[in-house]
């Protein structure tokens, strides 16, 4: 298995496990938040999906965007299913872009996010995207524990 295939496998496995957690959240807990400063469960799910779209555009741009008009911005918060349906074409485009890279480009292409404190190889950036989602999935598991909601088993 080459590096591109491993990256796709990782992105898909992270998403599969995230969806397990996301879809296990009871509808009445989707707007729950641990405190007034925190994102709600549904806001965090949206944040992950929207961030992936931003990162995709940043990869295509080879760096941060000067401006970002999010297609998610005016979408109402309703259900996890609706979030996933809305995000699906953006996810498919992202995966297609990752598949289009060569092994060499993973280390040759640099993604300049100097304003965020880093410039990274494309391969590193793709792993960071999956890590970002994983961190937020872990946060949601903690949210569910704090809200006394049973947690689904992600380690299958």
Secondary structure, 3 states (H helix, E strand, C coil): CCHHHHHHHHHHHHHHHHHHHHHHCCHHHCCCCCCCCCCCHHHHHHHHHHHHHHHHHHHHHCECCCCCCCCCCCCCCCCHHHHHHHHHHHHHHHHHHHHHCCCCHHHHCEEEEHHHCEEEEHHHHHHHHHHHHHHHHHHHHHHHHHCCCCCCCCCC
